[in-house]
Amino acid sequence: MVKRIVWSNRAQTNRKDILQYWIDRNKSQEYSRKLNKKFIKVTNVLSEYPKLGLLTDYEDVRCKTVGDYRIFYKEEFDNISIISIWDCRKNIDNLDISSK
């Protein structure tokens, strides 16, 4: 059964910030478009195969790596809730997956 993808406010902000960073850095939207397509493609795969991601230390939270980023999500009855997108090059001590 294909599940619906639901993006949290935090995940939407993370994605927007990541894509804007690359637009500013590269002075072009091309890489951001490609990266966003990867995020969408992976979340669509997760909607069909929610157990694909690795288990984390957080209860019921899994993560799927996309390049230098990790998408943290929870499988719910009929949804996949995208909690956060994390840049793996950042300090892991600053990662907060708590539901807000």
C-alpha positions in Angstrom: 0.0 0.0 0.0 1.4 3.4 -1.0 1.4 5.8 1.9 0.9 9.6 1.7 4.0 11.8 2.3 3.4 14.5 4.9 6.2 17.1 5.3 6.5 18.7 8.8 7.1 22.4 9.0 10.7 21.7 10.1 11.4 19.5 7.2 9.9 22.0 4.7 12.1 24.7 6.3 15.2 22.4 6.2 14.6 21.6 2.5 14.0 25.3 1.6 17.2 26.4 3.5 19.3 23.7 1.8 18.1 24.5 -1.6 18.5 28.3 -1.1 22.0 27.7 0.2 23.0 26.0 -3.0 21.3 28.7 -5.1 23.3 31.4 -3.3 26.5 29.4 -3.4 26.3 28.4 -7.1 24.5 31.5 -8.4 22.3 29.1 -10.2 19.1 27.1 -9.5 20.3 24.0 -11.5 21.9 22.0 -8.7 19.0 22.9 -6.3 16.5 21.6 -8.8 18.4 18.3 -9.2 18.8 17.9 -5.4 15.1 18.6 -4.8 14.2 16.0 -7.5 16.3 13.5 -5.5 14.5 14.4 -2.3 11.1 13.9 -4.0 12.2 10.6 -5.6 13.5 9.2 -2.4 10.3 10.2 -0.5 8.2 8.6 -3.2 10.1 5.4 -2.8 9.7 5.5 0.9 5.9 5.9 0.4 6.0 2.4 -1.2 8.7 0.9 0.9 8.7 2.6 4.4 11.0 0.1 6.0 13.8 1.0 3.5 15.4 3.5 5.8 17.8 2.7 8.7 16.5 2.6 12.2 17.8 5.4 14.4 18.2 5.9 18.2 14.9 7.8 18.2 11.8 5.8 18.8 10.0 4.8 15.5 12.2 7.1 13.5 14.1 6.0 10.4 16.5 7.8 8.1 17.3 7.5 4.4 20.6 9.0 3.1 20.4 11.2 0.0 23.9 12.3 -0.9 25.2 14.4 2.0 21.8 14.6 3.6 19.6 12.3 5.7 15.9 12.4 5.6 14.4 11.5 9.0 10.8 10.1 8.9 8.2 8.1 10.8 5.9 5.5 9.3 2.4 6.0 10.5 -0.8 4.1 9.6 -1.4 5.7 6.2 1.3 8.3 6.1 5.0 8.8 6.0 5.8 11.8 8.1 9.0 13.6 7.0 10.4 15.0 10.3 13.7 16.6 9.2 16.4 16.8 6.6 19.9 16.9 8.1 23.2 17.8 6.4 25.6 15.0 7.5 28.5 17.4 7.4 27.1 19.3 10.4 27.8 18.6 14.0 25.5 15.7 15.0 25.2 17.1 18.5 22.9 19.8 17.1 20.4 17.3 15.6 17.0 17.5 17.1 14.4 15.0 15.9 11.8 15.6 18.7 8.3 16.1 17.4 7.3 19.8 17.6 
